[in-house]
Amino acid sequence: MRAVIQTGYGSADVMKLKELGKPTPGDGEVLVRVLAASLAAGEYFGMRGKPFPIRMYIGFPKPKKHFVVGLDCAGIVEAVGPNVSRFQVGDEVYGECRGSCAEYALAKEGGLAPKPANLSFEQAAAVPTSACTALLGLRDHGKVQPGQKVLINGASGGVGPFAVQIAKALGAEVTGVCSTRNVEMVRSIGADYVIDYTKEDFTKGDARYDVIMDNVGSHSLSATRRVLTPNGLHVPSSGHAGMGWVIAASLAGLFVRQQAAPFVAVTTTESLLALNDLIGAGTVAPVIDRTFRLGETAEAFAYLDEGHARGKVVIAV
Ligand SMILES: NC(=O)c1ccc[n+]([C@@H]2O[C@H](COP(=O)([O-])OP(=O)(O)OC[C@H]3O[C@@H](n4cnc5c(N)ncnc54)[C@H](OP(=O)(O)O)[C@@H]3O)[C@@H](O)[C@H]2O)c1
């Protein structure tokens, strides 16, 4: 099968298309014939090998032999391993695979769900990691309630458009923060207010927010807390700002009423099924920036690495 492997740490030219053997599903695993994959911010952290702990997953001092990149996938079940009960050969699925930038990839049964019927494979592949991050960040960790004021900092990238739509679905009044060229897109997916960060600093405004989901970490914690309500909740989801920022955000809650709720998102069948309901109802839809072919995965990484994708970057396999 054709697969994109990571041959080192650095810029996108470490991504190489190779011929590898087709994997065999083990206990509880599903072999997916991948029709589309998508990239998330975590993958370009992996490409650079920074922050350093990400190498525990990819390999020290260089990536493991034949480390296939990509997590999110949509495709068709090709084979199932022992003790798989929810899926059978031929099912259309989406979710998290190991090495989704390939013609075939293995997934744990618990990381997959039936593909939403109203999405193409390319659209479905854009959903898993970013939408689960938005769902868990807002519903479970942000505990967003109807009528609350929610601000999404970084409303236009991979996670942000899902966060805007999910916060609306939870009944919140939503403010999205993005740059000028994305203002119309963020408004079109349902944000009640949009702040263009190139013209206005949300931490200096008069509005106060019950929940701030921060996908960027572009402001100090004290500036961010200034625009939280007295019992407001900061959901720092940004890997861009580094672990120190996330830990500091949590520790700050020891001294002030406003708490921070950092979290690591995991893609599970339960979360994907909740998303299927929202997607099926037309309440949430993926925003796709660009679609690359499998042989163009290095170009896709380079594009994502610029940090300004508008929605998701998809790989058609
Ligand atoms: N906690 C978890 O488990 C988890 C899971 C997945 C992802 N994440 C984290 O979530 C973060 C966001 O991921 P992503 O995929 O959405 O990243 P992304 O696609 O790189 O998006 C970042 C967005 O931030 C915007 N941006 C840049 N500077 C900004 C600023 N000063 N103010 C407001 N927006 C700004 C960019 O928009 P413009 O082009 O308009 O500048 C871009 O659209 C990453 O740091 C990632 O590590 C966390």
The ligand as an SDF file (V2000), in Angstrom:
LIG
                    3D

 48 52  0  0  0  0  0  0  0  0999 V2000
   -6.4080   19.9890   24.2440 N   0  0  0  0  0  0  0  0  0  0  0  0
   -6.3740   19.1070   23.2600 C   0  0  0  0  0  0  0  0  0  0  0  0
   -6.5110   17.9100   23.4640 O   0  0  0  0  0  0  0  0  0  0  0  0
   -6.1760   19.5960   21.8520 C   0  0  0  0  0  0  0  0  0  0  0  0
   -6.5870   18.8060   20.7700 C   0  0  0  0  0  0  0  0  0  0  0  0
   -6.4260   19.3040   19.4740 C   0  0  0  0  0  0  0  0  0  0  0  0
   -5.8480   20.5560   19.2940 C   0  0  0  0  0  0  0  0  0  0  0  0
   -5.4410   21.2630   20.3880 N   0  0  0  0  0  0  0  0  0  0  0  0
   -4.8120   22.5750   20.2290 C   0  0  0  0  0  0  0  0  0  0  0  0
   -5.7510   23.4700   19.7240 O   0  0  0  0  0  0  0  0  0  0  0  0
   -5.0470   24.5140   19.0900 C   0  0  0  0  0  0  0  0  0  0  0  0
   -5.7810   24.9220   17.8500 C   0  0  0  0  0  0  0  0  0  0  0  0
   -5.6960   23.8930   16.9040 O   0  0  0  0  0  0  0  0  0  0  0  0
   -6.1070   24.1950   15.4280 P   0  0  0  0  0  0  0  0  0  0  0  0
   -6.0760   22.8930   14.7040 O   0  0  0  0  0  0  0  0  0  0  0  0
   -7.3540   24.9920   15.4150 O   0  0  0  0  0  0  0  0  0  0  0  0
   -4.8800   25.1040   14.9840 O   0  0  0  0  0  0  0  0  0  0  0  0
   -4.7350   25.9280   13.6650 P   0  0  0  0  0  0  0  0  0  0  0  0
   -5.5340   25.2810   12.5940 O   0  0  0  0  0  0  0  0  0  0  0  0
   -3.2810   26.1540   13.4950 O   0  0  0  0  0  0  0  0  0  0  0  0
   -5.5190   27.2780   13.9600 O   0  0  0  0  0  0  0  0  0  0  0  0
   -5.0550   28.3130   14.6510 C   0  0  0  0  0  0  0  0  0  0  0  0
   -5.9280   29.5170   14.2660 C   0  0  0  0  0  0  0  0  0  0  0  0
   -5.5300   30.4910   15.1390 O   0  0  0  0  0  0  0  0  0  0  0  0
   -5.7290   31.7070   14.4850 C   0  0  0  0  0  0  0  0  0  0  0  0
   -4.8760   32.7040   15.0950 N   0  0  0  0  0  0  0  0  0  0  0  0
   -3.5430   32.8810   14.9660 C   0  0  0  0  0  0  0  0  0  0  0  0
   -3.1600   33.9320   15.7120 N   0  0  0  0  0  0  0  0  0  0  0  0
   -4.2730   34.3840   16.3400 C   0  0  0  0  0  0  0  0  0  0  0  0
   -4.5270   35.4300   17.2660 C   0  0  0  0  0  0  0  0  0  0  0  0
   -3.5520   36.2320   17.7150 N   0  0  0  0  0  0  0  0  0  0  0  0
   -5.7830   35.5890   17.7190 N   0  0  0  0  0  0  0  0  0  0  0  0
   -6.7910   34.7880   17.2880 C   0  0  0  0  0  0  0  0  0  0  0  0
   -6.6210   33.8010   16.3900 N   0  0  0  0  0  0  0  0  0  0  0  0
   -5.3700   33.6020   15.9300 C   0  0  0  0  0  0  0  0  0  0  0  0
   -5.4230   31.4930   13.0190 C   0  0  0  0  0  0  0  0  0  0  0  0
   -6.3350   32.2970   12.3170 O   0  0  0  0  0  0  0  0  0  0  0  0
   -5.9040   33.4400   11.2920 P   0  0  0  0  0  0  0  0  0  0  0  0
   -5.4510   32.7360   10.0310 O   0  0  0  0  0  0  0  0  0  0  0  0
   -7.1580   34.2130   11.1080 O   0  0  0  0  0  0  0  0  0  0  0  0
   -4.7710   34.1970   11.9320 O   0  0  0  0  0  0  0  0  0  0  0  0
   -5.7410   30.0070   12.8400 C   0  0  0  0  0  0  0  0  0  0  0  0
   -6.9270   29.8590   12.1190 O   0  0  0  0  0  0  0  0  0  0  0  0
   -3.6320   24.0030   18.8290 C   0  0  0  0  0  0  0  0  0  0  0  0
   -2.7310   24.7250   19.6410 O   0  0  0  0  0  0  0  0  0  0  0  0
   -3.6770   22.5680   19.2460 C   0  0  0  0  0  0  0  0  0  0  0  0
   -2.4780   22.1610   19.8440 O   0  0  0  0  0  0  0  0  0  0  0  0
   -5.5990   20.8220   21.6380 C   0  0  0  0  0  0  0  0  0  0  0  0
  1  2  1  0
  2  3  2  0
  2  4  1  0
  4  5  1  0
  4 48  2  0
  5  6  2  0
  6  7  1  0
  7  8  2  0
  8  9  1  0
  8 48  1  0
  9 10  1  0
  9 46  1  0
 10 11  1  0
 11 12  1  0
 11 44  1  0
 12 13  1  0
 13 14  1  0
 14 15  2  0
 14 16  1  0
 14 17  1  0
 17 18  1  0
 18 19  2  0
 18 20  1  0
 18 21  1  0
 21 22  1  0
 22 23  1  0
 23 24  1  0
 23 42  1  0
 24 25  1  0
 25 26  1  0
 25 36  1  0
 26 27  1  0
 26 35  1  0
 27 28  2  0
 28 29  1  0
 29 30  1  0
 29 35  2  0
 30 31  1  0
 30 32  2  0
 32 33  1  0
 33 34  2  0
 34 35  1  0
 36 37  1  0
 36 42  1  0
 37 38  1  0
 38 39  2  0
 38 40  1  0
 38 41  1  0
 42 43  1  0
 44 45  1  0
 44 46  1  0
 46 47  1  0
M  CHG  2   8   1  16  -1
M  END
$$$$
